[in-house]
């Protein structure tokens, strides 16, 4: 999925200004707040970490931009294993990789001005990959995700600017410890496990540079 997205972004970046009236290429970096996942007798903590990615947007009409986004972060999931008798065992810190692939709809409140406030709605997929640990293998799962937020763009020239954005992200239907990965299930043949079904709210704050192609 990641290679396909990169290929698509490169094609749009290279030829988008010839296909569409206007294209915005926006590499960014920032910080992702991840929250906690409630589970049986404990909360699974996902570390807050820096994130980075790229957005490629095309102008659908005045004041409306449709953009594709890849958002990446490397986190750590912290939780207690379960013993055979169901009691809490050793504390585990396991690497967790999160990749958001999102379609965004950006509404700009002004048009053709240097300072542009905007609102954004995102829909897409979260891929969560938990590394192998103890006697458990690595697991990768996909979840529907939505986001909404807003920010400011400022253009120093017609083709170069900066973008500041704050957003809430809502991954849907997490099931099991570590984003539905079933950590602890079947360990040592005990059959003990952790299960949870919830939606958690995450959020990020990002800063970016904007390269605008076309008119």
N, C-alpha and C positions, 0 to 999 in steps of 0.2 A: 504494500500500500504506500509506504513512504517513497519508494523509488518511482512509482507511478505519479505521485503528487509532485515530486521534484521535476520530473519530465514535463508535466503539464505546466508548472510554473515557469520553467525555462522557455517553453514554447511561447507562452503568453508574454513573458518579458522580452523575448527577441522579436516577435512579430505582432504583438498586441496593438501597438500604435498604428499599424497598417490595417488591422482588421476593425478596431474600434476607434471612436472619436477621441477617447482619452483613457489612458492606463496609468494607475498609480502602483509603484513597486515600493513596499514598505518593510525593510528589515527592522527588527525591534529586539529589545531586551527589557527585562523587568523582574518582578517578584511575584511568586504564586503562593497564596495562602490556601492550605488544603483542608484543614479541619480534622475532625475525628469521626471514626465509624463506630457506632455502638454495636457491641457484641455481647454474648452471654458472659456476665460477670466481669467484663472489662470493656474499655474503649481502645480501639486500635488507632494509634496516633500516626499520621503521615506528616513527615517533616515539611516545613515551609522552606522553599528553595528558590533560587533564581531561575527564571525561564527565558527562553529566546525562541525566535521563529521568524517567519516572513509572511506578509500579506501581499496579494496581487489583486487589485481591484480594477473594474471597468465601469465607466459611467453609463448607467442605464438610461438616465435622463438628467436634466438639471436638478441638482441637489440630492440625487440618489446614486449611490455607488454599490455595486454587487462585488464582493470580494471573497477570495478563497484564502484560507489561512492554515498554516501548520504551526503548532505551539508545542514546544518540547521542554521537559524538566526531568531531572534525576533526583529522586526522593529516597527517603528511608522510612520503611514501615516498622513501627515498634509495638511489640505485643508479647504476651506470655504464652508459651506453649501449654498444652493441656496434658496432664498425666493420665495414665490408664484409668484411675479412679475418678477422673473429672476435675481434680484440683488443679490450680494454676502451677505451672512448672517454671522452667528457666525463661528469662527475658531474652527475646530475639530482636535483633536489628537487621532487617533484610532489605537490600536495595530494591527499589521499585521505580520503573520508568513509565512516565506518563506522556502520551502523545495525543494532542487534540487535532482533529482534522475538521475544519469548520467552514460552512458557507455563511457569510455575513451580509447583512443589508444595512448600509450606512446612510442615514438621512442627515444632510447638512442643512442647518437653519439659515445659512446665507450662501450666496453663490458668487464666484468671481471676486472675492475679497481676500485680503491678506489673512485675517483672523476668521476662522470658521469653526464655531461650535457644532457638535454633531452628536447624534444618538446612534446606537448600534444594537441589532438583534442578530444572534448567531444560532445556527442549528448544525449539528454534525455528529461526530463519533469520537469517543475517547477510547484509546487503546491503552490498557494497563498491563504491564508485564512485570511479574514478580520473579526475582532470581531464585535459583535453587538454594535450599538451606537444609541443614540437618539431613534427614533421610527423605526429603521431599524434593521433587523436581521443579523446574521453572514452569510457570503457567502464564499464558497470555489470554486476555479477554477483551471484548469490545462492548461498549455501552453507548446508547443514545445520550446526547448531551445538548444542552441549550445554554445560551448566555445572553446577557443584556447589560448595557452600560452606556457610557458617553465620554466625551472628552473635547479636546481642542486641537485644531490644526493651525499652523502658522506658516505662511509661505514667504520666504525671503525674496524669491524671484518667482517667475511664472512656472518654473520647473523644479524648484527645490524648496523643501520645507521640513518642518518637524511635526510630530504628532504625540500628544500625551493622552493616555486613555486609562480609565478605571472601569472594571467589569466584574460582574458576578457570573460564575460558571456553575451549572447544576448537572452533574452526572446522574443519570437515572438508573435505578434498580441495581444497586450494589447488593450482592448476595454472598455471604461468606466472608470470613476474615481476609483481609487483603484484597478487596474488590472482587469478591466472588471466587477467589482462587481455591477455596477449600483448605486452607492451611490447617494442619492438625488432623484432618480426616484420614483414618486408616493407619495412623502412625503405630508402628510396632504391632500391628494387627489388633489394636485395641478398639478401633471403630469410634473412638471419641472424636468430636470435632466441634467446630464453631460455625454457627450459621447466623446470618443477619440479613434483613431485607430493608433497605432504607435508601433515601436520597439525601445526599449531603450537599452543602453549599460551599463552593470554593470561590476564589476571587483572585484577580491579578491586577497589577498596576504596571503599565509599560510605557517606555519612551522609545521613539522611533524617528528615523529620517525618511523623508518622502521624495522619491524621484518620479516626477510626472512627465509622461510622454504623450504627445498629441495635443490637440487644441481643446 
